């Protein structure tokens, strides 16, 4: 399948011309791995230059001012070398991707995924593929980071199979998975994670304050519809027309296909889906049985109070089930993949299943290289202290403006958006920003729940345009299966309309939601009443 340009360059709209310029400039950049190496060197040099400067900013709850750590010393370089392997293998997205891809590799090699997708296409009209892809991408948040390694590549397969540009499918899925990261109809693991960090920040002002994990649920559920509508329009009316000039020139042997299904394929798919239902039933029984080993087991005696404190701050996992999401993804693809493989005849021996895993790992070679340098850059940036300093200075500027609550919330969103361009992890950013924003806004009469909702908008909107997002290189790899010369600029220009639209319209939606007075979620308040000083009337 190939596509030729249909729109003369002279007749391109200003939006398409601008996106083409962004793509051209972005693709002139060096390989992402080299960019991360340059980032490491830049952080080292800047840390050496800024370390002698006495900054006065302090983090809430700390007396000593923030200082930049000089990483350009022999001692720090020795420490960098000693921890290099640890930083690489301990990089969270690495394990998530590799473990999940082992199971996905078996399901894909057996033909199970292709069979399911082929069946879906018979029921989903071509015109409704975009909202369906975005909907599935948003729902995938409930399964940790499964959307990045499952939904995004499958969206490319589906679009390609029906004659639409595969990169448009990848863009729509990436927008739903990452750009709409904080929008979901179903609560996910990020909700208790952020609520615990918000509680920690709130207790710097009010020691008894507790943030409900579902304090933003109503807002995020409504936001899901907003993200679907915006993403649908941008994909069909901006991105796909622009991609008409992008020729699909990937290796046909490397691009996944959806073949015709035989009777054995159909039987294999039915039995494989039945195995999924059985596995899900067994998991549910295991999780809900009295004193299940998948449930949290709080300690007894004197450790109970400490456990409650740590759990509220998200320092202790509430249940083993929540820590088993990625292995469960592996199992829920592995078992149906094996069932389908042997029933359909795709697999003859167990070696065929192992071959599927091997092929999945072969496709991850470039990603492993990128992750190696990305992990080292993020570790250096975090150790330098630049992240905390930038956050405190930004918050200080916001506070000095003495603006109205709506302007202040808009400022929180913009600062979160800016910091997100440098630090990809949502929890890492909020762990750094919540002790700054939450107490500051509480003293201004703004609730921690509203502060958290504002942060979630800023955190999500620019996920899809920053190479610092850990899964960004993986999306580039997925795109290269179809268009060989895909680079950072291609993906950035493709996702920029989503990012800007989400940022502006999602912020406006929050203000509208706020003005109507709909609760943000369970115990999701907008205002915080500052306690009167002792002895005041």
RAUR-V173019 format. One line per field, one symbol per residue. phi: phi as a letter, one per 30 degrees, with the letter a starting at -180 (. if undefined). psi: psi as a letter, one per 30 degrees, with the letter a starting at -180 (. if undefined). burial: # if it has 24 or more other C-alpha atoms within 12 Angstrom, else .. Layout:
# RAUR-V173019
phi=???
psi=???
burial=???
This chain:
# RAUR-V173019
phi=.bbcdcceddcddeddddddddddddddddeedddddddddddddddddddddddcdbdeibcdddbddddcbdddddddddcedddddcdedddeddddddddddddddjdddddddddddcceedcddddddddddddddchcdedccdddddddddddcicdddddddddddddcdceccadcebddddddddddeeddddcbdcdbcdecdcdddddddeddddddddddddcbdddddedcddbddedcddbcddcddddddddddddddddddddddddddcdehdddddbddciddddddeddddcidbddadeddcededdeddcdddddddddddjdccbddddddddddddddceddddddeddddddddddddjddddddddddddddddhcdeddddddddddddddddcbddddddddddddcdddddddcicddddeddddddddddcedbcdddeceeddedddddcbdddbeddddddceedddddddddddddddedddjdedldhcdccbddedeeidd
psi=klklkfjkefgkleeeeeeeeeeeeeffllkeeeeeeeeeeeeeeeeeefefkjkfklkkfkeklkkkkjfhleeeeeeeeegeeeeefgjefeeeeeeefeeeeeeeefgeeeeeeeeefffjkefgeeeeeeeeeeffffhbgeeefdeeeeeeeeeefgglkefeeeeeeeeeeeehegkkfkkaffefeeeeeeeeeeffejfgkkkkfgfgeeeeeefeeeeeeeeeeeeffeeeeeffgjkjgljfffkkljlkkleeeeeeeeeeeeeeeeeeeeeeeeefkkhkfflkikllbffeeeeeeeefghfkkfkfeffgeeeeeeefeeeeeeeeeeeffekelffeeeeeeeeeeefgeeeeeeeeeeeeeeeeeefegeeeeeeeeeeeeeeffhlleeeeeeeeeeeeeeeffekekeeeefeeeefeeeeeeefggkleeeeeeeeeeeeeegeggkffkffeeeeeeeeffejegkaeeeeeeefeeeeeeeeeeeeeeeeeeeeegkkfakhilelkjkkklkfk.
burial=..#............#..##.##..#....###.###.##..##.##..##.....####.....#######.......#...#..##..####.########################.#......##############################################################################...############################.#######.###.#....####......##.######.##..................................####..##..##.########################....######.###.##..##############################.##.....##.############################################################################.#######################.###.##....###.####.#.........
